[in-house]
């Protein structure tokens, strides 16, 4: 990279900085590197499959989720019926098809992960970069606020917040974002403190680049791997916490998510006898959370290793 590349072009606005080839090149390079690693690629495609299931699940569900199923011979309700050809995952105590509820429940679960993880990423990255780059009194206030957030217990705080916001699907996601941003903020702040000491950042400041331009063009692309890692963690934590709040009865029971399925199975008293009712959503939640964690960790490791190899090649040259 030459000094000319470090000097921002005059007249370039924030939109030009966002759409610059730095971010695009980092994203495409990271995606290519990730897919070349078999283990990380497996977790990536699992997440893609779950996302697709969230999109098309309600359309391919064989039955309506509130349609009671009956035995064709006796006409009796198929209450907690075991898996069969007509109902591959069995039925619930009320005679609802478990497979249909599983497919329909994929969408709110995916929405919880995406919105909750996005909110965690947005708050954590904003606070972390602002504190790390601006410094001074702003950094002190933001970090003390982060320390305070660390002292807040997750589940009790979620219950209190939902009491004020009202029980609902969106309110539970909002509570998740207001709780889980703290870890990412602290780590991204530490990374920002290192990046702002790099020569290209000092050159940009010396040439009169604005604070916004430096953050968008130089800070954000360099904290992107860590931000994506915390996004993946946020998606997993959001799904787990939403399922926990649902199980405790402080999230909306009318949104047919996988967490609601587990809660309904537990409340029915048939959780042991009708194991197929709670086992399948529990496994899918576990697979989704594990895949997000491992994908984020794999992505971070690959990008870090690639950056170190590039730096070593540069020094050797």
C-alpha positions as a Markdown table, in Angstrom:
| # | Residue | x | y | z |
|---|---|---|---|---|
| 1 | Unk | 0.0 | 0.0 | 0.0 |
| 2 | Unk | 1.5 | 3.4 | -1.0 |
| 3 | Unk | 1.1 | 6.7 | 0.7 |
| 4 | Unk | -1.2 | 7.8 | -2.1 |
| 5 | Unk | -3.6 | 4.9 | -1.2 |
| 6 | Unk | -3.6 | 6.1 | 2.4 |
| 7 | Unk | -4.7 | 9.6 | 1.5 |
| 8 | Unk | -8.5 | 9.9 | 1.2 |
| 9 | Unk | -9.9 | 11.4 | -2.0 |
| 10 | Unk | -11.2 | 14.9 | -1.5 |
| 11 | Unk | -14.9 | 15.2 | -2.0 |
| 12 | Unk | -15.7 | 11.6 | -1.2 |
| 13 | Unk | -18.8 | 11.3 | 0.9 |
| 14 | Unk | -19.8 | 8.7 | 3.5 |
| 15 | Unk | -21.7 | 6.7 | 0.9 |
| 16 | Unk | -18.5 | 6.4 | -1.3 |
| 17 | Unk | -16.6 | 5.2 | 1.7 |
| 18 | Unk | -19.2 | 2.5 | 2.6 |
| 19 | Unk | -19.2 | 1.2 | -1.0 |
| 20 | Unk | -15.5 | 1.4 | -1.4 |
| 21 | Unk | -13.6 | -1.7 | -2.5 |
| 22 | Unk | -12.0 | -2.1 | 0.9 |
| 23 | Unk | -15.1 | -3.5 | 2.5 |
| 24 | Unk | -16.2 | -5.4 | -0.6 |
| 25 | Unk | -12.7 | -6.9 | -1.0 |
| 26 | Unk | -12.6 | -7.9 | 2.7 |
| 27 | Unk | -16.0 | -9.5 | 2.6 |
| 28 | Unk | -15.4 | -11.5 | -0.6 |
| 29 | Unk | -11.9 | -12.5 | 0.5 |
| 30 | Unk | -13.2 | -13.7 | 3.8 |
| 31 | Unk | -16.1 | -15.6 | 2.2 |
| 32 | Unk | -13.7 | -17.3 | -0.2 |
| 33 | Unk | -11.3 | -18.2 | 2.6 |
| 34 | Unk | -14.2 | -19.5 | 4.7 |
| 35 | Unk | -15.5 | -21.8 | 2.1 |
| 36 | Unk | -12.1 | -23.2 | 1.4 |
| 37 | Unk | -12.0 | -24.5 | 5.0 |
| 38 | Unk | -14.2 | -27.6 | 5.2 |
| 39 | Unk | -15.1 | -27.4 | 8.8 |
| 40 | Unk | -16.2 | -23.8 | 8.7 |
| 41 | Unk | -17.9 | -24.4 | 5.3 |
| 42 | Unk | -20.0 | -27.1 | 6.9 |
| 43 | Unk | -21.3 | -24.8 | 9.6 |
| 44 | Unk | -21.9 | -22.1 | 7.0 |
| 45 | Unk | -24.1 | -24.4 | 4.9 |
| 46 | Unk | -26.0 | -25.6 | 8.0 |
| 47 | Unk | -26.9 | -22.0 | 8.8 |
| 48 | Unk | -27.9 | -21.4 | 5.2 |
| 49 | Unk | -30.1 | -24.4 | 5.3 |
| 50 | Unk | -31.8 | -23.2 | 8.5 |
| 51 | Unk | -32.3 | -19.8 | 7.0 |
| 52 | Unk | -33.9 | -21.3 | 3.9 |
| 53 | Unk | -36.1 | -23.4 | 6.2 |
| 54 | Unk | -37.2 | -20.2 | 7.8 |
| 55 | Unk | -38.1 | -18.8 | 4.4 |
| 56 | Unk | -40.0 | -21.7 | 2.9 |
| 57 | Unk | -41.0 | -23.7 | 6.1 |
| 58 | Unk | -44.6 | -22.4 | 6.4 |
| 59 | Unk | -45.1 | -23.0 | 2.6 |
| 60 | Unk | -44.1 | -26.7 | 2.7 |
| 61 | Unk | -45.7 | -27.6 | 6.1 |
| 62 | Unk | -48.0 | -30.6 | 5.3 |
| 63 | Unk | -50.7 | -29.5 | 7.8 |
| 64 | Unk | -52.0 | -26.4 | 9.5 |
| 65 | Unk | -50.3 | -26.0 | 12.9 |
| 66 | Unk | -53.7 | -25.8 | 14.6 |
| 67 | Unk | -55.4 | -28.6 | 12.7 |
| 68 | Unk | -56.3 | -31.5 | 14.9 |
| 69 | Unk | -55.3 | -34.8 | 13.4 |
| 70 | Unk | -57.6 | -37.9 | 13.7 |
| 71 | Unk | -57.2 | -41.6 | 13.3 |
| 72 | Unk | -58.6 | -42.7 | 9.9 |
| 73 | Unk | -60.0 | -45.9 | 11.3 |
| 74 | Unk | -61.3 | -45.0 | 14.7 |
| 75 | Unk | -61.9 | -41.3 | 14.2 |
| 76 | Unk | -60.2 | -40.6 | 17.5 |
| 77 | Unk | -57.9 | -37.7 | 18.1 |
| 78 | Unk | -54.2 | -38.6 | 17.6 |
| 79 | Unk | -53.2 | -37.3 | 21.0 |
| 80 | Unk | -49.4 | -37.6 | 21.5 |
| 81 | Unk | -49.2 | -40.2 | 18.7 |
| 82 | Unk | -45.7 | -41.5 | 18.0 |
| 83 | Unk | -44.0 | -41.0 | 14.6 |
| 84 | Unk | -45.7 | -42.6 | 11.6 |
| 85 | Unk | -45.8 | -42.3 | 7.8 |
| 86 | Unk | -48.5 | -39.7 | 7.9 |
| 87 | Unk | -46.9 | -37.8 | 10.8 |
| 88 | Unk | -43.1 | -38.4 | 10.6 |
| 89 | Unk | -42.4 | -36.6 | 13.9 |
| 90 | Unk | -45.6 | -37.6 | 15.6 |
| 91 | Unk | -48.3 | -35.3 | 17.1 |
| 92 | Unk | -48.7 | -33.2 | 20.2 |
| 93 | Unk | -51.1 | -33.7 | 23.1 |
| 94 | Unk | -53.7 | -31.7 | 21.3 |
| 95 | Unk | -53.3 | -33.8 | 18.1 |
| 96 | Unk | -51.3 | -31.2 | 16.1 |
| 97 | Unk | -48.7 | -32.4 | 13.6 |
| 98 | Unk | -45.2 | -31.8 | 15.1 |
| 99 | Unk | -43.4 | -31.6 | 11.7 |
| 100 | Unk | -45.7 | -28.8 | 10.6 |
| 101 | Unk | -45.1 | -26.9 | 13.8 |
| 102 | Unk | -41.4 | -27.4 | 13.4 |
| 103 | Unk | -41.4 | -26.1 | 9.9 |
| 104 | Unk | -43.5 | -23.1 | 10.7 |
| 105 | Unk | -41.5 | -22.4 | 13.9 |
| 106 | Unk | -38.3 | -22.1 | 11.9 |
| 107 | Unk | -39.2 | -18.6 | 10.7 |
| 108 | Unk | -39.7 | -16.9 | 14.1 |
| 109 | Unk | -36.6 | -18.6 | 15.4 |
| 110 | Unk | -34.5 | -17.4 | 12.4 |
| 111 | Unk | -36.0 | -13.9 | 12.8 |
| 112 | Unk | -35.1 | -13.9 | 16.5 |
| 113 | Unk | -31.5 | -14.8 | 15.6 |
| 114 | Unk | -31.1 | -12.3 | 12.8 |
| 115 | Unk | -32.8 | -9.3 | 14.6 |
| 116 | Unk | -31.3 | -10.1 | 18.0 |
| 117 | Unk | -27.8 | -10.7 | 16.6 |
| 118 | Unk | -28.0 | -7.6 | 14.4 |
| 119 | Unk | -29.1 | -5.5 | 17.4 |
| 120 | Unk | -26.3 | -6.9 | 19.5 |
| 121 | Unk | -23.8 | -6.2 | 16.8 |
| 122 | Unk | -25.0 | -2.7 | 16.1 |
| 123 | Unk | -25.0 | -1.5 | 19.8 |
| 124 | Unk | -21.7 | -3.3 | 20.7 |
| 125 | Unk | -19.8 | -2.1 | 17.6 |
| 126 | Unk | -21.1 | 1.5 | 17.9 |
| 127 | Unk | -20.1 | 1.7 | 21.5 |
| 128 | Unk | -16.8 | -0.1 | 21.1 |
| 129 | Unk | -15.6 | 1.9 | 18.1 |
| 130 | Unk | -16.8 | 5.2 | 19.6 |
| 131 | Unk | -15.1 | 4.6 | 22.9 |
| 132 | Unk | -11.9 | 3.3 | 21.3 |
| 133 | Unk | -11.5 | 6.0 | 18.7 |
| 134 | Unk | -12.8 | 9.1 | 20.4 |
| 135 | Unk | -11.3 | 8.4 | 23.8 |
| 136 | Unk | -11.3 | 10.9 | 26.6 |
| 137 | Unk | -14.4 | 11.5 | 28.7 |
| 138 | Unk | -16.6 | 9.8 | 26.0 |
| 139 | Unk | -14.6 | 6.5 | 26.4 |
| 140 | Unk | -14.8 | 6.7 | 30.2 |
| 141 | Unk | -18.6 | 7.2 | 30.2 |
| 142 | Unk | -19.2 | 4.4 | 27.6 |
| 143 | Unk | -16.9 | 1.9 | 29.4 |
| 144 | Unk | -18.5 | 2.6 | 32.8 |
| 145 | Unk | -21.9 | 2.0 | 31.2 |
| 146 | Unk | -20.6 | -1.2 | 29.7 |
| 147 | Unk | -19.2 | -2.3 | 33.2 |
| 148 | Unk | -22.7 | -1.6 | 34.6 |
| 149 | Unk | -24.3 | -3.7 | 31.9 |
| 150 | Unk | -21.9 | -6.6 | 32.8 |
| 151 | Unk | -23.3 | -6.5 | 36.4 |
| 152 | Unk | -26.9 | -6.9 | 35.2 |
| 153 | Unk | -28.1 | -10.6 | 35.4 |
| 154 | Unk | -29.5 | -11.8 | 32.1 |
| 155 | Unk | -32.8 | -13.6 | 32.9 |
| 156 | Unk | -34.0 | -11.4 | 35.8 |
| 157 | Unk | -33.3 | -8.3 | 33.8 |
| 158 | Unk | -35.1 | -9.8 | 30.8 |
| 159 | Unk | -38.1 | -10.6 | 33.0 |
| 160 | Unk | -38.2 | -7.0 | 34.4 |
| 161 | Unk | -37.9 | -5.4 | 31.0 |
| 162 | Unk | -40.6 | -7.5 | 29.5 |
| 163 | Unk | -42.8 | -6.6 | 32.4 |
| 164 | Unk | -42.5 | -2.9 | 31.3 |
| 165 | Unk | -42.5 | -3.5 | 27.6 |
| 166 | Unk | -45.2 | -6.1 | 27.6 |
| 167 | Unk | -45.0 | -9.8 | 26.6 |
| 168 | Unk | -44.5 | -10.1 | 22.9 |
| 169 | Unk | -42.2 | -11.4 | 20.2 |
| 170 | Unk | -40.6 | -8.1 | 19.3 |
| 171 | Unk | -40.2 | -7.0 | 22.9 |
| 172 | Unk | -38.3 | -10.2 | 23.7 |
| 173 | Unk | -35.9 | -9.5 | 20.8 |
| 174 | Unk | -35.4 | -5.9 | 22.0 |
| 175 | Unk | -34.6 | -7.1 | 25.5 |
| 176 | Unk | -32.1 | -9.6 | 24.1 |
| 177 | Unk | -30.3 | -6.8 | 22.2 |
| 178 | Unk | -30.2 | -4.5 | 25.3 |
| 179 | Unk | -28.6 | -7.2 | 27.3 |
| 180 | Unk | -26.0 | -9.0 | 25.2 |
| 181 | Unk | -24.1 | -6.2 | 23.4 |
| 182 | Unk | -21.6 | -5.7 | 26.3 |
| 183 | Unk | -19.1 | -8.4 | 25.4 |
| 184 | Unk | -18.6 | -7.2 | 21.8 |
| 185 | Unk | -18.3 | -3.6 | 22.9 |
| 186 | Unk | -15.4 | -4.2 | 25.2 |
| 187 | Unk | -13.4 | -6.4 | 22.7 |
| 188 | Unk | -14.0 | -4.1 | 19.7 |
| 189 | Unk | -12.9 | -1.1 | 21.8 |
| 190 | Unk | -9.6 | -2.8 | 22.5 |
| 191 | Unk | -9.2 | -3.6 | 18.8 |
| 192 | Unk | -10.0 | -0.1 | 17.8 |
| 193 | Unk | -7.4 | 1.3 | 20.2 |
| 194 | Unk | -4.8 | -0.8 | 18.4 |
| 195 | Unk | -6.0 | 0.1 | 14.9 |
| 196 | Unk | -6.0 | 3.8 | 15.4 |
| 197 | Unk | -2.2 | 3.6 | 16.1 |
| 198 | Unk | -1.6 | 2.2 | 12.6 |
| 199 | Unk | 0.3 | 4.4 | 10.2 |
| 200 | Unk | -2.5 | 4.6 | 7.6 |
| 201 | Unk | -4.9 | 5.9 | 10.2 |
| 202 | Unk | -2.3 | 8.6 | 11.3 |
| 203 | Unk | -1.7 | 9.5 | 7.7 |
| 204 | Unk | -5.5 | 9.9 | 7.1 |
| 205 | Unk | -5.8 | 12.1 | 10.2 |
| 206 | Unk | -2.8 | 14.2 | 9.1 |
| 207 | Unk | -4.3 | 14.8 | 5.7 |
| 208 | Unk | -7.5 | 16.2 | 7.2 |
| 209 | Unk | -9.8 | 13.2 | 6.8 |
| 210 | Unk | -12.9 | 13.5 | 9.0 |
| 211 | Unk | -13.6 | 11.3 | 12.0 |
| 212 | Unk | -16.5 | 9.7 | 10.2 |
| 213 | Unk | -14.5 | 8.9 | 7.1 |
| 214 | Unk | -11.6 | 7.4 | 9.1 |
| 215 | Unk | -14.0 | 5.2 | 11.1 |
| 216 | Unk | -15.9 | 4.0 | 8.0 |
| 217 | Unk | -12.9 | 3.6 | 5.7 |
| 218 | Unk | -10.2 | 2.4 | 8.0 |
| 219 | Unk | -11.6 | 1.3 | 11.4 |
| 220 | Unk | -14.7 | -0.7 | 10.3 |
| 221 | Unk | -13.0 | -2.9 | 7.7 |
| 222 | Unk | -10.3 | -3.9 | 10.2 |
| 223 | Unk | -12.7 | -4.7 | 13.0 |
| 224 | Unk | -15.0 | -6.6 | 10.6 |
| 225 | Unk | -13.7 | -10.1 | 11.4 |
| 226 | Unk | -14.2 | -9.6 | 15.1 |
| 227 | Unk | -17.6 | -8.0 | 14.5 |
| 228 | Unk | -18.7 | -10.9 | 12.4 |
| 229 | Unk | -17.6 | -13.3 | 15.2 |
| 230 | Unk | -19.7 | -11.4 | 17.7 |
| 231 | Unk | -22.6 | -11.3 | 15.2 |
| 232 | Unk | -22.5 | -15.1 | 15.1 |
| 233 | Unk | -22.3 | -15.3 | 18.9 |
| 234 | Unk | -25.2 | -12.8 | 19.1 |
| 235 | Unk | -27.4 | -14.9 | 16.8 |
| 236 | Unk | -26.8 | -18.0 | 19.0 |
| 237 | Unk | -27.3 | -16.2 | 22.3 |
| 238 | Unk | -30.4 | -14.5 | 21.0 |
| 239 | Unk | -32.0 | -17.8 | 20.1 |
| 240 | Unk | -31.0 | -19.4 | 23.4 |
| 241 | Unk | -32.2 | -16.5 | 25.5 |
| 242 | Unk | -35.5 | -16.2 | 23.6 |
| 243 | Unk | -36.1 | -19.9 | 24.1 |
| 244 | Unk | -35.3 | -19.5 | 27.8 |
| 245 | Unk | -37.7 | -16.5 | 28.2 |
| 246 | Unk | -40.3 | -18.4 | 26.4 |
| 247 | Unk | -39.9 | -21.5 | 28.6 |
| 248 | Unk | -40.3 | -19.2 | 31.7 |
| 249 | Unk | -43.5 | -17.8 | 30.2 |
| 250 | Unk | -42.4 | -14.2 | 29.8 |
| 251 | Unk | -42.2 | -14.3 | 26.0 |
| 252 | Unk | -45.1 | -14.5 | 23.6 |
| 253 | Unk | -46.6 | -18.1 | 23.6 |
| 254 | Unk | -48.6 | -17.4 | 20.5 |
| 255 | Unk | -45.6 | -17.2 | 18.1 |
| 256 | Unk | -44.9 | -20.8 | 17.2 |
| 257 | Unk | -41.1 | -20.8 | 17.6 |
| 258 | Unk | -39.1 | -23.9 | 18.6 |
| 259 | Unk | -38.8 | -22.5 | 22.1 |
| 260 | Unk | -42.6 | -22.4 | 22.4 |
| 261 | Unk | -42.8 | -26.0 | 21.2 |
| 262 | Unk | -40.5 | -27.1 | 24.1 |
| 263 | Unk | -42.5 | -25.0 | 26.6 |
| 264 | Unk | -45.8 | -26.5 | 25.4 |
| 265 | Unk | -44.4 | -30.0 | 25.7 |
| 266 | Unk | -43.2 | -29.3 | 29.2 |
| 267 | Unk | -46.5 | -27.8 | 30.3 |
| 268 | Unk | -48.5 | -30.7 | 28.9 |
| 269 | Unk | -46.9 | -33.2 | 31.2 |
| 270 | Unk | -46.1 | -35.4 | 28.2 |
| 271 | Unk | -42.4 | -34.3 | 27.8 |
| 272 | Unk | -41.2 | -37.8 | 28.7 |
| 273 | Unk | -43.9 | -39.9 | 27.1 |
| 274 | Unk | -44.1 | -37.8 | 23.9 |
| 275 | Unk | -40.3 | -37.3 | 23.5 |
| 276 | Unk | -40.6 | -36.6 | 19.8 |
| 277 | Unk | -42.5 | -33.4 | 20.7 |
| 278 | Unk | -39.7 | -31.6 | 22.5 |
| 279 | Unk | -36.6 | -33.6 | 21.2 |
| 280 | Unk | -36.7 | -32.3 | 17.6 |
| 281 | Unk | -37.0 | -28.5 | 18.3 |
| 282 | Unk | -34.4 | -28.9 | 21.1 |
| 283 | Unk | -32.0 | -30.6 | 18.7 |
| 284 | Unk | -32.6 | -27.9 | 16.0 |
| 285 | Unk | -32.0 | -25.1 | 18.6 |
| 286 | Unk | -28.8 | -26.9 | 19.7 |
| 287 | Unk | -27.6 | -27.4 | 16.1 |
| 288 | Unk | -28.3 | -23.8 | 15.2 |
| 289 | Unk | -26.6 | -22.3 | 18.2 |
| 290 | Unk | -23.6 | -24.6 | 17.8 |
| 291 | Unk | -23.3 | -23.8 | 14.1 |
| 292 | Unk | -23.3 | -20.0 | 14.7 |
| 293 | Unk | -20.7 | -20.3 | 17.5 |
| 294 | Unk | -18.4 | -22.5 | 15.4 |
| 295 | Unk | -18.9 | -20.5 | 12.2 |
| 296 | Unk | -18.0 | -17.3 | 14.0 |
| 297 | Unk | -14.9 | -18.8 | 15.7 |
| 298 | Unk | -13.8 | -20.4 | 12.4 |
| 299 | Unk | -14.3 | -17.2 | 10.5 |
| 300 | Unk | -12.3 | -15.2 | 13.0 |
| 301 | Unk | -9.5 | -17.7 | 13.1 |
| 302 | Unk | -9.3 | -17.9 | 9.3 |
| 303 | Unk | -9.3 | -14.1 | 8.8 |
| 304 | Unk | -6.7 | -13.6 | 11.6 |
| 305 | Unk | -4.4 | -16.3 | 10.1 |
| 306 | Unk | -4.8 | -14.8 | 6.7 |
| 307 | Unk | -4.0 | -11.3 | 7.9 |
| 308 | Unk | -0.9 | -12.6 | 9.8 |
| 309 | Unk | 0.4 | -14.4 | 6.7 |
| 310 | Unk | -0.1 | -11.3 | 4.6 |
| 311 | Unk | 1.7 | -9.2 | 7.2 |
| 312 | Unk | 4.6 | -11.7 | 7.3 |
| 313 | Unk | 4.9 | -11.7 | 3.5 |
| 314 | Unk | 4.9 | -7.9 | 3.5 |
| 315 | Unk | 7.7 | -7.8 | 6.1 |
| 316 | Unk | 9.7 | -10.4 | 4.2 |
| 317 | Unk | 9.4 | -8.5 | 1.0 |
